[in-house]
Each structure stands twice: as C-alpha cells, then as structure tokens.
Amino acid sequence: MQSDLWAYDWFRSCRAFEINNTGSSNPALEGITNGAGNGVRGISFNGVAGLFSSTNYFTLGGNAALIGHSDTDGYKSIYGISEGNNGQAGVFIINNGTNTNAALESSTNGTGKAAYFHGTNALETDGAIKFGGSGVGIIEAGKVLTSDALGNATWQNIVPYSKTLNESGDLLRLTNTGTGGAGFLELILVQIRIMLCTPQPMDQEVQFME
C-alpha cells in the first residue's frame, strides 16, 4: 500500500514523459491493462484531461476531456477504428437533459467540408433534421431543398412547372379495364375548367365545363 501511495505521489508530481532520442519510434507513454480498468486515464478538474498533439502544445482548446491536434499535412487529429462485428468507431452522448449544446460539432475555416460521411448507408437520422446557416439560402416556410448539378442544396421557392408541347399523339390517356370510370382530371387554366371523362361512344357527346 505504501509503495502504491509513493507511486501515486510521484505520478502527480511528474510533469512530462519525454523521449530525447529522435530516432526512437517508441511511445513516450503507453498504458496496457488485461483487466477491466483503463489503460490510460486522465482526470482534470479545471483543464484538459487528455491532450494528444503532433507538435509541442501544452494548452489547447480550453477545458475538454480529450483534445487531438495535428498541424501536419495529411495527419488526423483523432482517428477511431472499430473492427468488431457490432462495434462503433465513435460515440458522442450528452446525458444532461437541460444541455442545449450539440453532442458533436464540426467546423472548418477552409473551403473543405466540415463533415464528410461515406459508406453504403452514409447518414441515418432518428429525429428531426435541420439545414441552416450561410450558403443554403433564405430559410422560410414553404420552400423546398433544391440541388444544383453538383449536388449542392439550397432552399428555393417552388417554381411552377411550365412546358410547351407539340405532339401529334395523345397528351393524356386513362384506361380502366374494370367497371368504374377511367378517371377524373381537372385542369384550371385562366379560370377555364376542362373535364376529361370516360371515353364515350361516337354517338354521345363529351361534355366540357367552363
């Protein structure tokens, strides 16, 4: 017990684990356990519990449980991999019912994507979804999310469909092999209503209603 307390006091007073050999490929700190505990645990009451950086950063990002930082091209700040049959590479949960912040937030100051999802099922939501912010158009009731040729979506007003036809055949044909009518279609064009009824024999008149 005394040796454990000594180790704990020494660990608390230790400021850094450092390798001065630039040719070494070993980690400065590695935690391994075969039990049910944590391989590495970081606790902070007023700071960063864990900081992993590719450069010499002692403080970064304010208070956080875990921070990953990289300023090297092609490097990833945090990388999660799961190879199990039912595992997950990352889970972000807020257990405080009064917390209005996002469980996961991503942003970029560059021209790239703040978030990128790829896979057979790239994105699935269980709940409401909202598109807002700069670059998506003016958010108003009744608008539709419209894509351009590159797949970039913005909120747009509904545009009435308009097309001129010059066809020699039928524009619309409804056929019903049962006992009911072929259907009912009502077109409103400059306050003129045209009723298309079930085809009638040649000796009967097809009615048009104004």
LINWO-V862060 format. One record per backbone hydrogen bond with DSSP energy under -1.0 kcal/mol. CO is the residue of the C=O (numbers start at 1). NH is the residue of the N-H. E is the energy in kcal/mol with one decimal. If there is no record, write none. Layout:
# LINWO-V862060
[[CO,NH,E] [CO,NH,E]]
This chain:
# LINWO-V862060
[[1,5,-2.1] [2,6,-2.2] [3,7,-2.4] [4,8,-2.2] [5,9,-2.6] [6,10,-2.6] [7,11,-2.4] [8,12,-2.2] [9,13,-1.6] [10,14,-1.1] [21,24,-1.6] [50,67,-1.9] [52,69,-2.7] [55,57,-1.9] [64,49,-2.3] [67,52,-2.9] [69,54,-1.3] [72,75,-2.1] [96,99,-1.5] [133,136,-1.1] [136,155,-3.4] [140,143,-1.3] [144,156,-2.8] [146,154,-2.2] [148,151,-1.5] [152,148,-1.7] [154,146,-3.1] [156,144,-2.7] [185,196,-1.1] [187,194,-1.0] [189,192,-1.1] [192,189,-1.9] [201,204,-2.1]]
